[in-house]
Amino acid sequence: NRGIPLRQIPPLARNRMPAPFPWRLAPGGEIRRQHALAHLQFMERDRQLIANAKLGAVRRTTNPGTGNGLRLLRNLTQTVGAYSSLNILLPARHDTLVYTTLRARTVYVGAHAVVLEDSLAPLAGQMDSYYQQLGAEFDNVMYPILTANFGNPLAMDASLSGVGRIVMLFTPAVNTYYPTLDAFVTGCDFLTAADCPATNRTEVFYSAVPTIQTPPDGSDPRYDQTTPPGWYNEIRGVLIHESKHITALAEKFSLSPHPLFEESWLEEGTAQIASELYARTLSGATWKGNAMYQPTI
């Protein structure tokens, strides 16, 4: 699974290998290529972070809220309108883990998700309807897809915070520190504070936020990710994609405090499958069926 050197591939098979995708010919292709590369680089860095952990994951327990898991419950308030403190891992500096603590307001609490908005978001207080729609769609559409096809994203929850929900943190810190990522998740949140001081000890989805209400050039805001409608159109697919990564982390850690994860290309591929399954629920497309143009748009 680590790949076959090109010289070992028979000439006939080699000639049939597909050519690299012509990113430069696709609208916004080069930007998407850079984002995809940044995402894979982040995943590789995260795999290394987990591999370097000396203590490993919090041991799985059937007793919710035991031990240090209670620490997070004092920081995370599951009451709409209340504020909580959460950490976010920042890009490493000279191989040193760096993080900052954010103050965020709870916007939505559902069956499987709790949504928080950073108090410093450019449109703070103006995005509640979008966050509530996103949380409800995760509860009703995305979560069942994950559990039916990939596993339980909350498999480790009783050993972590015991919150019983995936935490979704929308913060301009992602825009600032990870400009080539729409969102990310990290195995740090499954590790002990001794191994990763930035840990929130719960399952967290970290996302960028829109920054303006309408494009300055007067273009359609539905296709501009810096505006709420454009951001919302994009982030829905990103949410289930990243939640599939959370599912893999949770299931693997539930089996061992020092789990062996899939290679990043394979984990990324299965996360894309999660996005595809989600897209089919919206467009009505089926496996080997005719995905009509208008519904898929």
C-alpha atoms as one frame of an Amber mdcrd trajectory, in Angstrom:
protein
   0.000   0.000   0.000   3.030   2.298  -0.138   3.026   2.292  -3.938   4.947
   0.491  -6.667   8.016   2.131  -8.240   7.201   3.204 -11.778  10.068   1.130
 -13.203   8.426  -2.053 -11.867   5.143  -1.434 -13.712   4.927  -3.362 -17.016
   5.165  -0.997 -20.047   1.650  -1.844 -21.268   0.087  -1.039 -17.902   2.265
   2.046 -17.562   0.969   3.390 -20.864  -2.605   3.002 -19.656  -2.055   4.986
 -16.464  -4.204   8.135 -16.435  -2.487  11.452 -17.038  -2.321  13.911 -14.118
  -5.435  16.022 -13.766  -4.980  19.334 -15.670  -5.701  21.599 -12.708  -4.710
  24.764 -14.577  -7.525  24.204 -17.099 -10.290  23.962 -14.475 -11.912  27.139
 -13.061 -10.154  27.812  -9.775  -8.217  24.599 -10.334  -4.823  25.791  -9.117
  -6.341  27.098  -5.894  -8.121  23.777  -5.334  -4.886  21.908  -6.006  -3.111
  23.996  -3.378  -5.924  23.401  -0.897  -5.854  19.638  -1.502  -2.086  19.558
  -1.014  -2.302  21.625   2.176  -4.979  19.282   3.510  -2.825  16.198   2.893
   0.176  17.910   4.480  -1.906  18.719   7.554  -3.061  15.101   7.776   0.522
  13.843   7.568   1.593  16.246  10.294  -1.301  15.075  12.450  -0.413  11.407
  11.904   3.113  12.215  13.077   1.774  14.031  16.135  -0.189  10.931  17.120
   2.747   8.633  16.386   5.013  10.715  18.636   2.576  10.628  21.564   4.206
   8.863  24.494   1.109   8.394  26.638  -1.285   7.883  23.752  -5.013   8.379
  23.746  -7.156   8.609  26.821  -8.029   5.046  27.781 -11.506   3.982  26.736
 -13.975   3.762  29.579 -17.673   3.029  29.945 -17.991   5.556  32.752 -18.712
   9.002  31.232 -16.984  12.044  32.645 -14.327  10.186  34.619 -10.889  11.576
  35.346  -9.693  14.594  33.425 -12.676  14.368  31.085 -14.488  16.586  33.586
 -12.042  19.383  32.797 -13.676  20.160  29.457 -17.184  20.202  30.855 -16.228
  23.241  32.929 -15.046  25.004  29.746 -17.780  24.035  27.297 -21.254  25.399
  27.940 -24.073  23.649  26.087 -26.496  26.505  26.539 -27.412  28.628  23.532
 -26.069  32.148  24.008 -23.485  31.183  26.621 -19.721  31.513  26.047 -17.073
  28.806  26.297 -13.288  28.574  26.026 -11.724  26.195  23.507  -8.183  25.649
  22.267  -7.050  25.586  18.652  -3.807  24.040  17.462  -1.727  26.456  15.367
   0.901  25.677  12.725   4.033  24.297  14.366   6.989  26.582  14.949  10.329
  24.811  14.760   8.588  21.494  15.557   7.067  23.016  18.700   3.320  22.673
  19.319   1.636  26.057  19.522  -1.971  26.823  20.375  -4.254  29.618  21.435
  -7.477  29.711  23.451 -10.627  31.200  21.939 -13.853  32.527  23.441 -16.889
  31.259  21.536 -20.655  31.578  21.823 -22.936  28.521  21.638 -25.344  28.948
  18.732 -26.913  25.504  18.356 -27.283  22.374  20.472 -28.746  19.316  18.783
 -28.846  15.564  19.172 -25.323  15.009  17.836 -23.785  18.468  17.391 -23.076
  21.636  19.328 -22.134  24.697  17.257 -20.024  27.585  18.552 -18.997  30.864
  16.919 -15.791  32.661  17.834 -16.578  36.002  19.479 -14.006  37.621  17.170
 -15.598  36.388  13.926 -16.063  39.267  11.426 -19.804  38.540  11.190 -20.277
  37.501  14.809 -23.951  37.389  15.740 -25.092  37.620  12.110 -24.652  33.963
  11.135 -26.925  32.168  13.603 -29.462  30.977  11.020 -26.702  29.404   8.903
 -25.120  27.677  11.902 -28.478  26.368  13.058 -29.289  24.991   9.600 -25.875
  23.370   9.423 -26.225  21.792  12.859 -29.693  20.463  12.081 -28.539  19.021
   8.766 -25.653  17.285  10.496 -28.009  15.781  13.065 -30.634  14.631  10.569
 -28.687  13.800   7.403 -24.934  13.582   7.892 -24.700  11.735  11.189 -26.856
   8.815   9.953 -24.649   8.541   6.833 -21.523   8.338   8.991 -22.881   5.732
  11.395 -24.409   3.603   8.631 -21.295   3.499   6.469 -18.166   4.301   8.496
 -18.599   3.948  12.256 -19.362   5.943  15.371 -17.820   9.447  15.523 -18.498
   9.425  19.270 -16.922   6.029  19.974 -14.458   7.627  22.417 -16.745  10.289
  23.860 -17.323   8.607  27.217 -13.554   8.579  27.734 -13.135  12.189  26.685
 -15.592  14.930  27.653 -18.789  12.919  27.806 -20.499  15.768  25.949 -22.154
  13.283  23.593 -21.923  15.618  20.582 -19.392  16.697  17.987 -18.264  20.251
  18.719 -18.196  22.563  15.691 -16.064  25.645  16.233 -16.297  28.377  13.578
 -13.419  30.782  13.971 -11.396  33.335  11.964  -8.298  31.664  13.429  -8.669
  29.057  10.664  -8.815  31.832   8.054  -5.705  33.443   9.523  -3.464  30.515
  10.391  -4.679  27.983   7.794  -5.558  30.134   4.747  -5.441  27.125   2.395
  -7.823  25.018   4.515 -11.592  25.363   4.746 -11.650  23.303   7.926  -9.786
  20.550   9.758  -9.897  18.074  12.626  -6.968  16.842  14.680  -6.023  13.744
  16.623  -4.642  16.111  19.275  -8.157  16.270  20.725  -7.984  12.531  21.459
  -4.626  12.771  23.253  -3.741  13.622  26.828  -2.647  17.155  27.706   0.832
  15.787  28.416   1.142  14.707  24.784  -0.694  17.653  23.249  -1.311  20.721
  25.451  -3.745  22.063  22.836  -6.157  19.168  23.325  -9.812  19.942  24.002
 -10.395  16.339  25.051 -13.450  16.098  22.838 -14.330  15.683  19.146 -13.939
  19.073  17.425 -14.473  20.295  13.862 -12.590  23.576  13.274 -13.856  25.736
  10.418 -13.111  29.015   8.696 -15.817  31.699   8.634 -17.182  34.114   6.003
 -15.818  37.618   6.289 -18.151  39.900   4.280 -21.891  40.055   3.608 -21.730
  40.800  -0.128 -18.916  40.705  -2.717 -17.460  44.193  -3.332 -17.621  43.639
  -7.096 -21.381  42.987  -7.003 -21.062  39.342  -8.084 -23.379  36.564  -6.916
 -22.680  35.889  -3.198 -23.758  32.252  -3.601 -20.478  31.530  -5.392 -18.141
  33.544  -3.198 -16.871  31.681  -0.119 -16.099  34.901   1.714 -19.867  35.574
   1.952 -22.375  33.621   4.070 -24.282  31.976   1.154 -21.117  30.941  -0.697
 -19.447  29.734   2.483 -22.552  27.732   3.418 -22.695  26.023   0.020 -19.088
  24.890   0.407 -18.865  24.075   4.107 -21.671  21.501   4.108 -19.650  19.057
   2.030 -16.540  19.882   4.037 -18.345  19.151   7.313 -19.249  15.551   6.489
 -15.807  15.026   4.945 -14.030  16.138   8.114 -16.545  14.320  10.318 -15.560
  11.116   8.543 -11.994  11.829   9.702 -13.325  12.242  13.246 -15.082   8.888
  12.860 -11.840   7.195  11.839  -9.957   8.769  14.737 -12.631   7.771  17.245
 -12.956   4.182  16.023  -9.185   3.649  15.853  -8.535   5.159  19.281 -11.341
   3.058  20.747  -9.348  -0.037  19.783  -5.911   1.047  20.988  -4.267   4.023
  22.728  -1.580   3.794  20.021  -3.606   3.051  16.883  -2.315   2.350  13.386
  -4.086   4.629  10.938  -4.643   4.268   7.226  -2.283   6.058   4.871  -3.419
   9.651   4.332  -4.370   9.074   0.682  -6.719   6.251   1.686  -8.262   8.137
   4.606  -8.756  11.143   2.353 -10.388   8.974  -0.295 -12.908   7.474   2.116
 -13.730  10.956   3.430 -14.519  11.959  -0.149 -16.853   8.963  -0.358 -18.687
  10.355   2.673 -19.105  13.655   0.808 -20.394  11.777  -2.241 -22.967   9.849
  -0.204 -24.128  13.115   1.319 -24.370  14.781  -2.104 -26.578  11.952  -3.359
 -29.103  12.620  -0.616 -29.458  16.174  -1.936 -29.455  15.560  -5.694 -31.270
  12.221  -5.768 -28.380  10.646  -7.704 -27.878   6.913  -7.274 -24.995   4.510
  -7.778 -24.477   4.007 -11.511 -27.486   6.250 -12.061 -27.764   9.351 -14.228
 -26.812  12.358 -12.096 -28.660  15.166 -13.860 -26.881  18.509 -14.210 -29.329
  20.875 -12.492 -29.924  18.815  -9.302 -26.204  18.274  -8.770 -25.539  22.008
  -9.015
